[in-house]
Amino acid sequence: MADDDRAPAQTLVDLIERRRHDHRVGLVLHDHVWTWAGAVAESDRWGTAIDAAIGPTPPNGVRHLGLLVENTPEYLLALLGAARRGITTVGLNTTRRGAELERDIAHTDCGVVLADAAGAPLLDGLDLGPASVFDVSGDDWHRALAAAAAAPPAPQAVAPEDTLLLIFTSGSTSAPKAVVMSHGRATRMGEAASWFGPDDVLYCAMPLFHGNALNAIVFPALATGATIALRERFSASAFVDDLRRHHATFFTSVGRALGYVLATPERADDRDHVVKFALAPESSPADVREFRRRFGITCVAGYGSSENAVIFVPVPGMPRDALGKPQDGIEAAVVDPETGERCATA
């Protein structure tokens, strides 16, 4: 089907189904390669196993999956599989510890928590209430996946307003808050990325539990068929080498990531890459300018809150270092803190 003839997507399940028969490369981690078709088929198995582990009627009445997993295909297989079963995924912050992590899991009513080899030890000794814990590299989870392979697929109908994800804020104001992301919102983020195509490679070193990587890479890749090149965790020293090795055309960063890359020694091949542009919210203007000088990469800042309440998008001709204009449908203003009056537009 030509893109122009494609029915508009309403839910993430619609975007997943676009990739079901797509045999181009979908996911890459180091030397491990998945086609989109292979990843979608495997996510069906994960969804069945997650569904069985949570059960049809949990005691608390909600069907939430906690993911304490680094940036690996397993994270995405669980997310896609859960989405097709109408299960809400909770992105657990892998930097949280002890009582804070315990609180996050209880606060979001996780019925099952999937953890990897790095995350599983963080759960030892915590009171997780009714939540069941599986190590995705362990025998119990492998048996669950084997049983799921023999079960017929049973996707659950979902609607745009259904909750796809709970994403924790950074915690800049008291404890991190779990922000609701609906299927519709995630799908709109994917469909809006008209600047990507199936030949693009999107490098993802920012954590998948954060909206930055999901909104800028995962959802657009599902919508367009672009490849996601994963790295388990951010590494400044490996960053540019990864861009070259994967032939990445785009990456996203947040916070001081650009500064950490700039702190590495300059090299003669710093501009030997095919990156077209990057998204770098919260980066300092000085780092953005230096990144362009050194690597020849334009980094777009923009701004978006986890709650999706305020989103600024860059536009041509805006003043230097400006964040952009509010996205369509969002009304925002800069006001004088003393008078409360609206300031003039730059």
ABEGO torsion letter per residue (X at the ends): XBAAABBBBABAAAAAAAAAABABBABBBEABBBBAAAAAAAAAAAAAAAAAAAEABBAAGBBBBBBBBBBBAAAAAAAAAAAAAGBBBBBBBAABBEAAAAAAAAAAGBABBBBBAAAAAAABGBBAEABBBBBAABAAAAAAAAAAAABBBBBBBBBAABBABBBBBAGABEBBBBBBBBAAAAAAAAAABAABBAABBBBBABBAABAAAAAAAAAAAAAAGBBBBBBABBBAAAAAAAAAAAGBABBBBBEAAAAAAAABBBBAAAABBABABBBBBGBBAAAAAAAAAAAGBBBBAEBBBAAGABBBBBBBGBBBGBAEBBBBGBBBBBBBAAAGBBBBBX
